[in-house]
Structure formats: structure tokens, C-alpha cells
């Protein structure tokens, strides 16, 4: 995600300036590593455009200028509906190049993914197909993107169709036939979390299959709202990308054929991935067709089941009592034997070991679970904070802001999630709206924290809301509950007590179950079963009478 902090590096132009007598600068849209993007208007055509200027300090770097010109070439010549179109380019003061792009309205795909906490398979496939089609056009023109990621996909409405995907930023792309010297030898280029293994190990030899891997990461993130590999240390991240298998998608609604397709795109060996984007597009078409057939078959089965007459179940007749009496006798006998052993055994309650702290596989699993939830919650808060309608209304009165949030459906929490919007007033944060309304209030935290509650671990993250002058105007706080049930069930098989402490890293506290406690539990269980069987036999006898 891009930062919302005020711009500190010098800008080439400012709002109100005129570029070569044709474009009037309106406002700053975004700042990246290579340049700044401004909203502008063509003075004669009265058409809004986006103009990207290379940063002043990079104008003396020939490699950066080559990359910048390469982006203009890609956007101006590929002519694909899912690739951003460049309409003009030029130079300021004969030194600073700029590119004029079509102005796109909407949001980055990353923002939408974390706003909805992961997309349904049908929607994710439709977007992935558009991306694959755009990259097929680039590959056919001899160009590899090399920095494909959901931050470089713009999602909006076009010609009345929703979810129109547009691939942007070909700044580090590579021409497969003539670009052997366009990058520094042996230096990986791209966004680490989306880089293919060969892009890390042999960056000089990458080809179009690196884009196929990156598309797999994009699709994985669309479906799960997380990336297969993430981390702050590049060395650890690169090692995992090269050597470790991607974690399972773990979403029941993702069909098996789509799950297998995602992991085929993420194959470590380029030779085992689909060889071309044309094949990727065809595979997605088949997946969409199979999904349509499955939905039709499901509707047909439901109609058939609803049309069939309901036959009342046959009345069960009392069965023989002999097996039940025998089972009651066995359970009671076993319970009696266990009781006798417990009475004769010496009392060792004082010798039971105290609770111990175990840092093992369960703790690593908990750390991974909390880390993934913390990252998702941060991105979710940042995505909501960047919503244009919220940024425009944040400085209005509370009733107006709340009305905008509800009407634009900006606050739509998922299960076990709470979202609260704060307004900055006199240096303090005041709550404006919360969803769900019945949830407990959140506090205006600065960054993120982990809390221990009676329901489990609660992850909270905050993101600043900047107005159109890039000044702090409020904050969004999102809290989500970490599901500890799978770990609790795993630990319960050999422990009496489970506590996940809100520390960094989180800690599992396990009190081991002594043998005598197991003996007492077994005795209680057997006697309980015997009592239930006795009640059942008595009920059967009463029915026979």
C-alpha cells in the first residue's frame, strides 16, 4: 500500500501550473519511487488526464530515463483495453520527461481485496482473466512486465461494466529480444512478494513465465486476502519463495480445480507452469465454464429435491434389549474397576508439575496466524482510509460523515470484525461511526496492537485518513478476532489448560495432564455411559408395556 504521509521530496510541478501551455495541473494523486502523478486537464479539450513526471533527482540517471521511456512506449503502443493508455509525452525544461495517461477512476485492486476481505472465486477469476489477456498482448509484443502485482492493477467501471481491470506501470518491463543490457546483471528487480524463484536466483535469464508466477500470486491474494509469502527480511522472504511450498488457500468456497490451477501458476520450476499467457487465458475460460455448469447442476438438483414428495420416516420399533443391557454391564464394570484403582493409588496431587511454557510448533502456528491477521487488518484499515468519499467528507459534521459511510457502504465488517472511524478535532480523535453499531467502542491507537480477551486474541490496527491537502483529518481503526479453535483442539489432545498470551511473539501456556487425572476422567466417562444406558433400557421397557 502507498503511504498517506505528507510529501517530503521536491515536486516537479504544483497545482495551478500549466505544462507546455496545454495541461493545467489540478492536484497531486500519488507519489512513487520513480515519479509523481498529478491530475490535470487538457485546456482545449476539457478532458481530465493523469500526468506522470520523473522525479527531478532521477533525471540524470540514464537507466531511470530508459525505464520511464519504456513505460511510455508500452502504454502508447500496446493498444489493449486492459492496459493503461498513454496519449502524449514530452519534457519540462528539456530535462524532466513526463507521460500523459488516460485518467482512471476507481481503486487499486489491492484496496478492493482488503476492503472485502477476499473475493469470491467467480469475481477473482473474471479479474484474473483480464490481467492475463493484457499480459498476453505485452508478451506477444516481446515485453515482460516483471513487476506485476495487485498494486499495479486499477479496478473501476468502464463502458457500463463493473470490475474493469487495467494494468499500469510498465516501468521496469523488459524486452525479451533486445533488453539483455537494460538491467544490472545479477540484481533482482521487482516487488519481492511477487517475484518468481528464477527472478531471484537468475534475474538475467527471466522470461514471460515470471509474469505467469506473479499472476498466480495476484490470484492467491484475491482469493485469500493474503500473499503466499510475506516478511520484512528480504533474505528470509527470498529463501521461502525459493524453497518452501505456498501455504494452502484454506477457503472452502474455492473449488478443487481452481485451487490446483493457482498452485500450478505458483510452481517453483518455470517448466511446470503453463508455458504462455494464451494457455492461462484458455484455462481460466474453462474454469469459468465449469463453474457455470456446476451452478446449473446445483440449481437442477435443488428443483428436483423440492418437487419430490416427502415420505414420512417409518416408525421405529423397539429393538432387542439384550445388547443394551450387556453394554450397560460392561461400562459399569469398567467404571467400577477404574474407581477401585483410583482409591488404592496414592494421592500425588501435590507432585503435579506446575504449568509450563512451551515454545514449539503450536506457538509457531499461532505466530503465523496472528502475523497474517495483523497484516490483513492493517491493509483493511488502510484501504478504508483511502476511500475517496471518506477523505472528501471526513472534515464535515458527524451526521454527514455517518450518512456518507452508510450510503456508500464503506463500513461493511466481516464476521468477528469491528470498524470505527475517528475524526481529528483539536489534536484529539473523536469517534464518528462504528460498525456493527452494537460492538464495543475501539480506541484511537497509533499503529497496531494485540489484546487478550475472553474470546481469544484481538488484533487492532489503525490507518490515518488524509484530506485532499494530505493533512491528517482522522483515522480508521479495525479490530479482528484471531480464531484459535484449530490450535486449541490440537493442544487439547495432550493438555489440560490452553492460554494464548498477548505477547510479542504470542505464547502458548500448557498445563500437562497427569496420569491420575486421566484415570479419573476415564472412570467418570464409563460410569456416565452406564447411567445413560440404564435410562435408555428403562425407557424401552416402558414403551413395551
N, C-alpha and C positions, 0 to 999 in steps of 0.2 A: 504494500500500500504506500502511496505517496504521502509525505508529511504535510501537515497543515500549519506548520510553524511559519512565522513571517519570513519573507525572502531576505537573505543577508548578502548574496552575491550581487554585483552590479548588473543592471539590466541594460540591454541594447537600446530599447525604446520604452516609452511610458504612455499611459492613457492620454489621448488628445493629440499625440504626434501623428504626422502624416508620412507615409512611406512612398517615396518616389511620386508624390502627387496623386496617387491612385487609391491608397488604402488608409483609412482613418482607424487608429488603434483605439479600442473601446476599453478592454480590461485584460488583466493577466489571468490566464486559465490554469497554467501549470508550469512547473519548473522541473526539468530532469537533469541527468548527468551530462547530456550533450548540448541541450539548449532550453530556451523558454518559449512557451506557446501563448499567443495572445489572440483574443477575439477581436476581429477587425471588420470593417465594412468597406466594400468597393464603392467609391464616391459616385461613380456614374451609374452602375447597375443596381445600387442599393441592396446588394447581396452580401450576407454575412459569410465570412470565411475565417479560417484558423491559420495564423501565420507562425511558423517556427523559425526562430533566429538562433544561429550558433552562438554559444557563449563567447564573449569578447576574448577571454584568456585562451580560447582554443583556436582562434583564427590563425595563429602562427604554426599550428600543428598540422602538417600536411596529411597525416593519417586520418585525423579527425575530419578534415575538409573532404577527403576522399569518401569517408563513410557518409558524411552529410549529403554529398552529391549523389552517392549511390542510392540513398533513400529517396531522393527526388526522382532519380531515374526509374526506380521500381514503381513508385506511386504514380508516375506520369505515363508509363508505357505499358504496364500490365493490363489495364483496362478491364478489371474483373469487378463485378458488383459487390464482392465481399472483401475488396482491398481498397483502402482509403485512396481517394483520387487527388492528385496534385494538379492544380490548374495554372500555376505560374511559379516563377522563381526569379531571383535577382540578387544584387549585392548592395549593401549600405556602405558608402564611402569607399567602394572598390575593395573592401576587405572582409566585411561580415556578410556571409551568404544567408539567404532566407528562402523558405519554401512556403507557398500558399496552398493550403489544403481545403477541401470541402469541409464545412462546419458540421460536425456530428452532434446531435442532441441525444442524450440518454445517459448511460453509466458504463463504467468498466465492467467486464464480465466478472472479475474478482469481487467487486462490490455487490453485485447481484447474487452471487453464490453464497456469500456470508450473510446477506440480508435475509435470504430464505432458508439458511442453514442446510444447504444441499438441494440439488434439483432432482425432480423425478426423472427416471430413465428416459421417458419419451421426450421431454424437453431437452435434456442433455444431449441426446443423440441428434436431435434436429439442429442444435447449435454446432455440435462437432462436425456434422456433415458440411455445413457452410465453411467452417475453418479449413477442412480437408480440401474442399473444392478450390478455395483461394490459394492454398499452398500447392495444389496440383498445377495451377496456372503459373505460379512462380517457378516451380521445378521444370515445367516444360520450357520456360524461358531461360533455363540454365542457372537459376538462382536458388540458393538455400537461405532460409531466414536466419537460423542459428540462435535466435532469441525469442522463440515462440513461448508465450506464457499468457495466462488469463488477464494479466495487467496490460497486455498488448492487444486485447480484443475488446472492441467497443460494441455495446449492445444497445439497440434502440429500435424505433419504428421507422419503416421506410415503405412508401407506396401502399400504406394501409395495412402492412403486415407487421406483426409484433416479433420481437426477438430476432431482428436482423443483425447478424454478426458482421463486423468489419475488422479486418486485420490491419494493424497500424505498426509503425516503427520498424522499418527495414534497415535501420542504421548500421547494424553490424553484419548484414547479409553477405553472402559470398557467391561469386560467380564461379560455377564449378569448372569451367574450362580455362578461364584466363585470370583467376584471382589467387593463384598459388602464393603470391607475394603480398597479398593485401593485409595479412595479419602477421603478428610477430611469431616467429617459429617457436613451437613448443609451448605457447601460452594459451591456456583455455580462455575462451571468450563466451560470455552468455550469463544467464542467471543460474547460479549453482543448483537450485532445487529442481530446475527443469532440464538440466544438462544430461545427455546420454553418456553412458560409461566411456565410449570411444572419444567423446568430446573432451573428456578429462585426461584420458591416457594418451591419445594420439590426436591432438587438436589439428595437426596439419593435414590429416587424412580423412576428416569428416566429410560425409556426403549427405544426400537428401534423407537418408534413414535416421539421421539425428533429429530432423523435424518430426518424423513419424513417432519417435520416442517421446518428444516433447508434447505432441498431441495426446499421447497416452496419459501423461501427467495432467494435462488440462482436463481430460475426460474424467480421470480419477478424482480430481479436485471438485469438478462439477457434481459428481455423484455423492461425495462424502463430506464436502466442506473441509477437507484437509489434504495435504500433499503426502505422497508415499514416503518421502524422506525430507526431513527438516532438521535444522540445528543452526546454532550460532557459530560453531567452529567449522570452517571450511574443510579442514583436513579430515575431521570425523565424518562430515557430511559426504565428502568425496569417497571415503572408504566404504560407507554404507551403500552408496549408489553403485559402486563397482562390484561389491562382494555380497551384499545381503539381498534376499528376495523382498519385494514390496509387500507390506502388510495386507491382509485380506480387506476387501471392501467392507465387509460386515454390515451389509444392508439387505434385509430380506426381500425388499421390493425389486432388487436388481436381478433379472433372470440369469440363469446359468450361462447362456450363450453370450450375453453382454459381458458378464464377469470374465469369461475366458478371453473375449476379444480385447478387453482392457489390458490384461496381463500379457497378451501376445504383443501388443504395442510396446509394453514395458520390458520386453525381453532384453537381457544383457548383451546377447550376441546379435549384432545387426542382421546377420544372415537368417535368423529365425523370425524376424519381424516381417510384416507384409512388405514386399520389395518396393512398391510405388504408392503414391497417394491415390492414383487411379484405383488400385485394388482396395485401398482403405475406404474410398467413397463407395465402391460396389459392396463391400462388406457391410457398411453402415446401412445401405439401401436394403440389403437382405435382412438385417436385424430389424429394421423398421417394418418390413413386410411381415416377418414372422410375428412381431408384436401385434400387428393389426389382426392377423389370423387368430392369434391366441385370444385377443379380446372378443372377437366374433364368436369363437367356440365357447368362451365362458358365458356370453350372453345367451347362446343357444341352450347350453346346459341348464342355466337358471330358468329359462322359459319352460323347458321340458319338465324340470322338477316342480315348478309351480302348477303346471297343468295336470300332473298326475294326481289321482285321488289318494287321499290319506287313509291308509288302512290301520285301524286300531290295533295295538300290540296284543298278542294273545295273553290271556290271564294265566299267570304262573301258578302252578300247583305246588303245594308243599312237597318238598323232596324228602328223601330218607334222612332221619336224624342221626343215623349211626356215624357218618363221617364227622359231623359237627361235635358229637359227644366225645369221639376219640380225640379230635383236635383240642377240645377244651381240656381233656385229661392230660394230654402231652404238655400244653402250655402251663397248666397249673403245676405239674410235676417239675418242669424245668425251673419255674419261678421259685418253688419250694427249695430245690437244691441250691440255687444261687443265694437264697436268703440264708440257708444254713452256712454256706461258705463265708458270707459276709459277717455273720455273727461270730464265727470262730476266728476270723482274721484279725490280727492286732490293729489298733487304731493308729494310722500313720498320717492323720490329717496335719499334725504339726510338722511332719517331714516333707510335705508337698513343697516343691520349689516355687519361689515367687515368680510373677510374670516376667518374661524376658523379652528383650527387643531383638527381633530377627531381621536382619537386612539380607534378604535373599531374593529369589525370583519373584515372589509376590510383591515385594517392595519395588523392584524394577518395573513390574507391570503397572503398579499404582503410579509410579513416577511418570511413565509414558502416558497413562490415561489422563493424569492431571495436566501434564505438559500440553497434550493435544487439546484438551478442553480450554486451557488458558489461552492458547494461541487462537483457537476458534472464537472465543469470547472477545478477545482484543480486536480481531478483524471484524467481528459482527458490530461492535461498538463504533469502530472507525467507519464502517460502511454506512451506518445510520447517520453518523455525524456529518458525513459528506453529502447527504441528500440535499439537492439544490433547494427544494421547497422549505426544508427545515432551516437552512442557512439564511434564506431570504426572510423568514418570519421570526427568527429567534429573538430579535430585539423588540418585538411587539408585546402587547399585554398578554397575560397568562391565558385568558379566554380565547384570544385569537390563535395563539400557538397551539393550544389544545385542539381547537377546531381544525387547524391545518393537519395536525398529526392524525386525527381520526379520519378526516375526509380523504386524505391521501394514503391512508392505510400504511403509514410509516412505522407505527409501533404494532408489530404482529409477532408477539413472543411465541416460541415453540414450547413444547412440554418442559416443565421444570425450569423455565426461564422467566426472568423479570427484567423489564427495561424501564428506565426512568430518565427523563430529560430535565436538565437543570439550566437555569438562566443566570448569567453573571451580572450581579447587581451590587454596586459599591464594593467591589472586591470580594464578594461572597457569592456562593452558589445557592440559589433558591429553587426548590422543586416546582416544575410546571405541569408535568403529566407523568403517569405511571401506568404500565400495562403488564399484567392484568391489574385492574383498579383495586382488587381485593388483596393484592400482595403486600407484604410488609415493606415499608419505605427503605430505600437504599441511601447510602451516604455518598457525598461527592468526593470520592477518592481521587488521588492524583494519577495513579497508574493502574496497578492491579494488586490483588491480594487473594489469599486462600483462607477461608474461615471454616472452623469445625462446628457443625450444628448437629441437632438430634437426628436429622435425616441423612447426614453424610457430610462430605466436603463440598463447600460452596465456593465457586470461583467467581470473582468480581473483577471487571476491567472497565476502564474509563477512557473516553476519547474526547478531545476538545472540539467544540463547534466554533468555526471561524466565520465571521461575517464576510461580505464581499470586499472589505478592506483588509482582509487577513488578520483581523484583530480577534482576540478571544471574546466570544459572546456567550458561551455556555458550555455544557458538557453532556455527554451521554454515558450512562453507567448501565452495564449489562451484567446480570448475575446468572449463573447456571449451576445446577447441581450435578456433581460427578456421580455416576451410577457405580456404586461399589458392590452391587449384588453378586456379579460373577466372581470377584475376588473373595467375598465373604463365603460363598458356597464352597470355593476351593479350599479355603483355610479351615472351614468348619469340619472337614473330614478328619482333622487331626488336632484340633484345638478347641478349648472351652470358651475363649474370650478373644474378640477381634476389635481392635481400636485403630483407626487411621488418624494419626495426629496431624494437625495443620502446621507442619514444619517445612523447612526447605533443606533437603528433599523430604517429602512426606514419609512417615514411619509407620510400620505395622506393629502393633503390640499384641503378642500371642501368649496366652497362658496355657501351657500344655496340660492335657487331660491325664491324670494319673490312672493306674490300673484299677484301683479300688472304685474310683468314680465310674469307670466303665462297667464294672461289676454291678454296681447299684443301678445304673441305667438299664442294663440288660434284665435285671430282676424285676424292676418296675414295669418294663415293657411286656415281659412274659405274663406277669400277673394281670396287667391291664387287658391283654388279649384274652386271657382265660375268663375274665369278668364279662367282657363283651360277648364272647361265645356263649356264656351261661345265659345272658339276657336274650340272645337270639334263639337258643333252644327253648327257653320259656315262652317266647312269642310264638314259635312254631307249634308248640303244644297247645297253646290257647286257640290257635286257628283251627287245629284239628278237632278240638272239642266243639 
